[in-house]
Amino acid sequence: MQGSINSVLSGDFNKKKFLMCVVTAILTVIVWNLPSSFFGIEGLTVVQQRVIAIFVMAVLLWITEAIPAWATSITIIFVLLFCVSDSSFQFFQGTEDQYGTMLDHVGVMACFADPTIILFLGGFVLAIAATKSGLDVLAARTLMKPFGQKSENVLLGFLLITGVFSMFISNTATAAMMLTFLTPVFKALPANGKGRIALTMAIPVGANLGGMGTPIGTPPNVFALKYLNDPTGLNIGITFSHWMMIMVPLVIVLLIIAWRMIIRFFPFTQKTIQLDIKGEVSHNWRTVVVAATFILTIFLWIAGKNLFGINANTVAMLPIAVFAITRVITAKDLQDIDWSVIWMVAGGFALGNAMNGTGLAENAIKSIPFGAWNPLIILFIACIICFILSNFISNTATAALLVPILAVVCKGMGENLGMIGGTVTILVGIAVAASAAMSLPISTPPNAIAFSTGLIKQNDMLKVGVSVGVITLIIGISMLIVIGKLGLF
């Protein structure tokens, strides 16, 4: 830690980042000005080539992390507005015959308030309210009781409860909260035993796997759902309950497998654990409001579309409105929302909007023979790339890069995707691959939080992360193919 601080203070860290920014800028300008024939896309317009250059910029900035990931998203939106939209500088504009279709600037700005982002915000607000009222502590204490005091069962309990929380609360917040509950448990375990490692590893593994269970569990799910349900795109119409019906059983199976693997790698020397989850629950009318709203929101997310015709995005406004009106959530509480993630998601949506709005996606479909490609190879390569990238950069950034491209590819392949279960298999497969990437401390925030305790080494995390990750990929993708072929997703 001291070495990294010194490197920052010495300026080496900043020089490297600055160099990467310069390289990115140079390559972006080169792509921006290449002859259009270089890309091999028939009918490529000036505006579409600019979008390709902006995509290259996004790839380089996200992968190299020359600037923070959320800042890359802001940069994408800024460049799109100033250089590609109908509100850009005049010298970037021209007639449609000369330059092609300019982006609607209102559409670009609307990415900040996309219905899917409102869905995500609803999840954040629920999490803040639950923490503020102490309901998260009450839920953890209540849910852990059935697992008793046997060490292996307590481990399973932490895996499952972390997984359940991660379906509705951000993975980062869940990991931080569950590790807090473990602090008194560690005091009862041998300092030189492997039980501490097992329990600590259960938190990031449970958080990463649990996030797959609902559309709001993790940002890659949000990207997949956005493109699957886009009325102007794939328009498949997957509901909140539909997603959970398929993904929750998968999560449970994977958590049980992870439980057995963690025990095998890090067996307990002490057979029982005295569990005492400390925390206070606020006993007032606001806590009742939070509990009732939480239950009603989840009920409407699961059944609202079928029973009342209300989609999940609309339901997300319920907790936001109720907590604002009752002052359960104040203006100060809104500062606890992870706005950087919201910005990242908006940037990814803007990138996809640019590909479709300028006609680049349609041109690519016509010019590249996607229909002749083997769907299995595309699925395999896409998931492996996603898995590898997500281990080193943000899984949100990885999804933001891959999902818009794959949505175009899937549209171009049409019925050929039937052999792997359709478009859903590929786009949801990307979400699964992103969540499966948990091999390093830098792979996900829950991993970083667990590693910061000092109780686990990088090799411990690598051993569990790679094993569970590969199994997740194999089982998850295989299940999606089968379910897709049966027409259940």
C-alpha positions in Angstrom: 0.0 0.0 0.0 2.8 2.4 0.9 4.6 1.7 -2.3 1.5 2.5 -4.4 1.0 5.7 -2.5 4.6 6.7 -3.2 4.2 5.9 -6.9 1.2 8.2 -7.1 3.0 10.9 -5.2 6.1 10.6 -7.4 4.0 11.2 -10.5 4.9 7.9 -12.3 1.3 6.7 -12.0 -0.1 9.9 -13.5 2.5 10.0 -16.3 1.5 6.5 -17.4 -2.2 7.4 -17.4 -1.5 10.6 -19.4 0.5 8.6 -21.9 -2.3 6.2 -22.4 -4.7 9.1 -22.9 -2.4 10.6 -25.6 -2.1 7.2 -27.4 -5.9 6.8 -27.3 -6.4 10.3 -28.7 -4.0 9.6 -31.6 -5.5 6.3 -32.5 -9.0 7.7 -32.3 -8.0 10.6 -34.7 -6.4 8.1 -37.1 -9.6 5.9 -37.2 -11.7 9.1 -37.6 -9.8 10.1 -40.7 -9.1 6.7 -42.4 -10.5 6.2 -45.9 -14.1 4.8 -45.5 -13.1 1.8 -47.8 -10.7 0.6 -45.1 -13.6 -0.7 -43.0 -15.2 -2.9 -45.6 -18.7 -1.7 -44.7 -20.7 -0.9 -47.8 -22.4 2.6 -47.7 -20.4 3.7 -44.6 -21.1 7.4 -44.0 -18.9 10.0 -42.4 -21.0 10.0 -39.2 -20.9 6.2 -39.0 -17.1 6.3 -39.3 -17.0 8.8 -36.4 -19.0 6.4 -34.3 -16.5 3.7 -35.0 -13.7 6.0 -33.9 -15.6 6.8 -30.7 -16.1 3.1 -30.1 -12.3 2.6 -30.5 -11.7 5.4 -28.0 -14.1 3.8 -25.5 -12.4 0.4 -25.8 -9.0 1.8 -25.2 -10.0 4.0 -22.3 -12.0 1.3 -20.6 -9.3 -1.4 -21.0 -6.3 0.7 -20.1 -8.2 2.6 -17.3 -6.4 5.8 -18.4 -9.3 7.6 -16.8 -11.9 6.2 -14.4 -14.5 4.0 -16.1 -17.4 6.5 -15.4 -15.3 9.3 -16.8 -15.0 7.3 -20.0 -18.7 7.1 -20.3 -19.1 10.8 -19.8 -16.4 11.3 -22.5 -18.4 9.1 -24.9 -21.6 11.1 -24.4 -19.7 14.4 -24.7 -18.0 13.5 -28.0 -21.3 12.1 -29.4 -23.1 15.3 -28.6 -20.4 17.7 -29.8 -19.3 15.8 -32.9 -22.0 13.4 -34.1 -25.4 14.8 -33.0 -27.7 17.3 -34.7 -26.6 19.8 -32.1 -22.8 19.4 -32.7 -20.4 22.1 -34.0 -21.5 23.4 -37.4 -18.2 22.3 -39.0 -19.1 18.7 -38.0 -22.5 19.0 -39.6 -23.6 18.7 -43.2 -26.5 17.5 -45.3 -27.6 13.9 -45.0 -26.3 13.1 -48.5 -22.8 14.4 -47.5 -22.4 13.1 -44.0 -25.2 10.7 -43.3 -27.8 10.7 -40.5 -26.8 12.8 -37.5 -27.7 11.6 -34.0 -30.7 13.1 -32.3 -29.1 15.0 -29.4 -32.3 14.6 -27.3 -31.9 10.8 -27.6 -28.3 10.9 -26.5 -29.2 13.0 -23.4 -32.1 10.7 -22.7 -29.7 7.9 -22.0 -29.3 9.4 -18.5 -33.0 8.7 -17.8 -33.4 5.5 -19.7 -36.2 3.4 -18.2 -33.6 0.7 -17.4 -31.5 3.2 -15.4 -34.6 4.1 -13.4 -35.0 0.4 -12.6 -31.4 0.3 -11.4 -32.0 3.5 -9.3 -35.0 1.9 -7.7 -32.7 -0.9 -6.5 -30.2 1.6 -5.1 -32.9 3.4 -3.2 -34.3 0.2 -1.7 -30.8 -0.7 -0.5 -30.3 2.7 1.2 -33.6 2.5 3.0 -33.0 -1.1 4.2 -29.6 -0.1 5.6 -30.9 3.1 7.2 -33.7 1.3 8.9 -31.7 -1.7 10.0 -33.9 -4.1 8.1 -30.8 -5.6 6.4 -29.5 -6.6 9.9 -32.8 -8.1 10.9 -33.1 -10.0 7.6 -29.5 -11.4 8.0 -30.1 -12.4 11.6 -33.4 -14.1 10.8 -32.2 -15.8 7.6 -29.1 -17.2 9.3 -30.9 -18.9 12.2 -31.9 -22.1 10.2 -28.3 -22.8 9.5 -27.4 -23.5 13.1 -23.8 -23.5 14.5 -22.1 -26.2 12.4 -19.2 -24.5 10.7 -19.9 -25.8 7.2 -23.6 -24.9 7.5 -22.7 -21.4 8.6 -20.6 -21.1 5.5 -23.5 -22.2 3.3 -25.7 -19.7 5.1 -23.4 -16.8 4.4 -23.1 -17.8 0.7 -26.9 -18.1 0.3 -27.8 -15.0 2.3 -25.1 -12.9 0.5 -26.5 -14.3 -2.8 -30.1 -13.3 -1.9 -29.1 -9.8 -0.8 -27.1 -9.3 -4.0 -30.2 -9.9 -6.1 -31.7 -6.7 -4.8 -28.9 -4.7 -3.2 -25.6 -3.7 -4.9 -22.9 -6.3 -4.8 -20.5 -3.8 -3.2 -22.9 -2.8 -0.4 -23.8 -6.5 0.3 -20.2 -7.5 0.5 -19.3 -4.7 2.9 -22.4 -5.5 5.1 -21.8 -9.2 5.3 -18.1 -8.8 6.1 -19.2 -6.6 9.0 -21.3 -9.4 10.3 -18.3 -11.8 10.1 -16.0 -9.7 12.3 -17.2 -11.2 15.6 -17.2 -14.7 14.1 -13.5 -14.5 13.3 -12.7 -14.0 16.9 -14.1 -17.4 17.7 -12.0 -19.1 15.0 -8.4 -20.3 15.2 -6.1 -17.6 13.9 -4.0 -20.1 11.9 -7.0 -22.1 10.6 -8.5 -22.0 7.1 -12.0 -21.3 8.4 -11.5 -17.6 8.2 -10.4 -17.8 4.6 -13.4 -19.9 3.7 -15.9 -17.5 5.3 -14.2 -14.4 3.8 -14.2 -16.0 0.3 -17.9 -16.8 0.7 -18.8 -13.1 0.6 -17.4 -12.1 -2.8 -18.4 -15.4 -4.3 -21.9 -15.1 -3.0 -22.2 -11.5 -4.1 -20.9 -12.1 -7.6 -23.0 -15.2 -8.2 -26.1 -13.8 -6.5 -26.1 -10.7 -8.7 -27.1 -12.9 -11.7 -30.5 -13.7 -10.1 -32.4 -10.5 -11.0 -32.2 -7.8 -13.7 -31.1 -5.3 -11.2 -28.5 -7.5 -9.5 -25.6 -6.3 -11.5 -25.0 -3.8 -14.3 -24.3 -6.4 -17.0 -27.8 -7.8 -16.4 -29.2 -4.2 -17.0 -27.4 -4.0 -20.4 -28.7 -7.4 -21.5 -32.2 -6.6 -20.5 -32.1 -3.2 -22.2 -31.1 -4.6 -25.6 -33.4 -7.7 -25.3 -36.4 -5.5 -24.6 -35.6 -2.5 -26.8 -38.8 -1.7 -28.8 -36.7 -0.5 -31.8 -34.4 -3.4 -31.6 -34.8 -7.0 -30.5 -38.1 -6.3 -28.6 -38.2 -9.8 -27.0 -40.0 -8.5 -23.9 -38.4 -10.4 -21.0 -40.0 -9.5 -17.7 -38.5 -9.2 -14.2 -40.2 -12.4 -13.1 -39.2 -14.3 -16.3 -35.6 -13.4 -15.6 -35.8 -14.6 -12.0 -37.6 -17.8 -12.9 -34.7 -18.9 -15.0 -31.7 -17.4 -13.2 -32.5 -17.9 -9.5 -32.4 -21.7 -9.7 -29.1 -21.4 -11.6 -27.7 -19.1 -8.8 -28.8 -21.6 -6.1 -27.1 -24.5 -7.9 -23.9 -22.5 -8.4 -23.8 -21.3 -4.8 -24.1 -24.9 -3.5 -21.3 -26.0 -5.9 -19.2 -23.0 -4.7 -19.9 -24.0 -1.1 -18.5 -27.5 -1.6 -15.4 -26.2 -3.5 -14.6 -23.6 -0.8 -14.8 -26.3 1.9 -12.5 -28.5 -0.2 -9.9 -25.8 -0.6 -10.2 -24.4 2.9 -11.6 -27.0 5.4 -12.6 -25.9 8.9 -10.6 -27.1 11.9 -13.3 -25.9 14.3 -16.5 -27.8 13.8 -18.9 -25.2 15.3 -19.3 -21.4 15.2 -21.2 -19.2 17.6 -22.8 -16.7 15.3 -23.9 -13.3 16.7 -25.0 -10.8 14.2 -25.1 -7.4 15.9 -27.0 -4.4 14.8 -30.0 -2.2 15.7 -33.4 -2.1 14.0 -35.2 1.3 14.1 -38.6 0.7 15.8 -40.7 3.5 14.2 -43.3 4.0 11.5 -40.6 4.7 8.9 -39.3 1.1 9.3 -42.8 -0.2 8.7 -43.0 2.0 5.5 -39.6 0.6 4.3 -40.6 -3.0 5.0 -44.1 -2.7 3.3 -42.6 -0.8 0.3 -39.8 -3.4 0.0 -42.3 -6.3 -0.1 -44.7 -4.5 -2.4 -42.0 -3.5 -4.8 -40.6 -7.0 -5.1 -44.1 -8.4 -5.5 -44.8 -6.0 -8.3 -41.5 -6.7 -10.0 -42.3 -10.3 -10.0 -46.0 -10.3 -10.8 -46.9 -6.7 -11.8 -46.6 -7.2 -15.5 -48.9 -10.3 -15.6 -51.5 -9.1 -13.0 -51.6 -5.3 -13.5 -49.8 -4.6 -16.7 -47.1 -2.6 -14.9 -43.5 -3.2 -16.2 -40.5 -3.4 -13.9 -39.1 0.0 -14.9 -42.4 1.7 -13.8 -42.4 -0.2 -10.6 -39.0 1.1 -9.7 -40.5 4.6 -9.3 -42.6 3.2 -6.4 -39.9 3.1 -3.7 -38.3 6.3 -5.0 -41.6 8.2 -4.7 -42.8 6.6 -1.4 -39.4 7.1 0.4 -39.2 10.7 -0.9 -42.8 11.6 0.2 -42.4 10.0 3.6 -38.8 11.4 4.0 -37.4 8.0 4.7 -34.8 9.0 2.1 -33.5 12.6 2.3 -31.4 14.6 -0.2 -28.3 13.7 1.8 -29.1 10.0 1.5 -29.1 10.4 -2.3 -25.3 11.0 -2.0 -24.9 7.3 -1.1 -26.1 6.2 -4.5 -23.3 4.9 -6.6 -23.7 7.5 -9.3 -20.5 6.4 -11.0 -22.2 3.1 -12.0 -25.2 5.0 -13.3 -22.9 7.2 -15.5 -21.2 4.1 -16.8 -24.4 2.4 -17.7 -25.6 5.6 -19.4 -22.4 5.8 -21.5 -22.9 2.2 -22.6 -26.5 2.9 -23.6 -25.3 6.1 -25.5 -22.8 4.0 -27.4 -25.5 1.5 -28.5 -27.8 4.3 -29.4 -25.1 5.8 -31.6 -24.7 2.5 -33.5 -28.4 2.2 -34.1 -29.3 5.9 -34.5 -26.7 6.6 -37.2 -27.5 3.4 -39.2 -24.1 1.9 -38.5 -25.6 -1.3 -37.0 -27.9 -1.8 -40.1 -25.0 -1.2 -42.5 -22.8 -3.6 -40.6 -25.5 -6.3 -40.7 -25.8 -5.9 -44.5 -22.1 -5.8 -45.2 -20.8 -8.5 -42.8 -22.2 -12.1 -43.5 -23.2 -12.8 -39.9 -25.7 -15.4 -41.0 -22.9 -17.6 -42.3 -21.1 -17.7 -38.9 -21.4 -20.6 -36.5 -23.5 -19.5 -33.5 -21.6 -21.8 -31.1 -18.3 -20.3 -32.0 -19.7 -16.7 -31.6 -21.1 -17.7 -28.2 -17.9 -19.3 -27.0 -15.6 -16.5 -28.2 -17.9 -13.8 -26.8 -18.2 -15.4 -23.4 -14.4 -16.1 -23.1 -13.6 -12.5 -24.1 -16.1 -11.2 -21.6 -14.8 -13.5 -18.8 -11.1 -12.5 -19.4 -11.8 -8.8 -19.8 -14.1 -8.7 -16.7 -11.3 -10.1 -14.6 -9.1 -7.1 -15.3 -11.5 -4.2 -16.0 -15.0 -3.4 -14.7 -17.6 -5.9 -15.8 -19.9 -3.0 -16.4 -17.4 -1.5 -18.9 -17.0 -5.0 -20.5 -20.8 -5.4 -21.0 -21.0 -1.8 -22.3 -18.5 -2.7 -25.0 -19.7 -6.2 -25.9 -23.5 -6.2 -25.6 -24.2 -3.5 -28.3 -22.0 -5.3 -30.8 -23.5 -8.7 -30.0 -27.0 -7.2 -30.3 -26.1 -6.2 -33.9 -24.6 -9.6 -34.6 -27.6 -11.4 -33.2 -30.0 -9.3 -35.3 -27.9 -10.2 -38.4 -27.8 -13.9 -37.7 -31.6 -14.2 -37.3 -32.9 -17.7 -37.3 -29.4 -19.3 -37.4 -29.2 -18.7 -33.6 -31.9 -21.3 -33.1 -29.2 -24.0 -32.6 -28.0 -22.3 -29.4 -31.4 -21.1 -28.1 -31.7 -17.7 -29.8 -30.5 -14.2 -29.1 -31.2 -14.5 -25.3 -28.5 -17.2 -24.9 -25.8 -14.8 -26.2 -26.8 -11.6 -24.5 -27.7 -13.2 -21.1 -24.6 -15.4 -21.6 -22.5 -12.2 -21.6 -24.1 -11.2 -18.3 -23.3 -14.6 -16.8 -19.7 -14.5 -18.1 -19.2 -11.0 -16.5 -20.5 -12.2 -13.1 -18.3 -15.3 -13.4 -15.2 -13.2 -13.5 -14.0 -13.1 -9.9 -10.4 -14.4 -10.0 -8.5 -11.3 -8.8 -8.8 -8.6 -6.2 -9.3 -6.1 -9.0 -12.0 -8.2 -10.7 -15.0 -6.9 -8.8 -15.6 -4.5 -5.8 -16.7 -7.4 -3.6 -13.3 -9.1 -4.3 -11.4 -5.9 -3.5 -13.4 -5.5 -0.2 -12.7 -9.1 0.9 -9.0 -8.8 -0.1 -8.7 -5.6 1.9 -9.4 -7.6 5.2 -5.9 -9.1 4.9 -7.4 -12.6 5.7 -7.0 -14.0 2.2 -4.1 -14.0 -0.3 -4.3 -13.4 -4.0 -3.5 -17.1 -4.7 -6.5 -18.1 -2.5 -8.8 -15.8 -4.5 -7.3 -17.0 -7.8 -7.8 -20.7 -6.8 -11.5 -20.2 -5.9 -12.3 -17.6 -8.5 -11.0 -19.5 -11.5 -12.6 -22.8 -10.4 -16.0 -21.3 -9.6 -15.8 -19.0 -12.6 -15.2 -21.8 -15.1 -17.9 -23.9 -13.6 -20.3 -21.0 -13.8 -19.5 -20.5 -17.5 -20.0 -24.1 -18.3 -23.2 -24.7 -16.4 -24.6 -21.3 -17.0 -24.2 -21.3 -20.8 -25.3 -24.9 -21.1 -28.4 -24.1 -19.2 -29.2 -21.1 -21.3 -28.8 -23.1 -24.5 -31.2 -25.8 -23.2 -33.8 -23.3 -21.9 -33.5 -21.3 -25.1 -34.2 -24.4 -27.3 -37.2 -25.3 -25.1 -38.5 -21.7 -25.6 -38.7 -21.0 -21.9 -36.7 -17.8 -21.9 
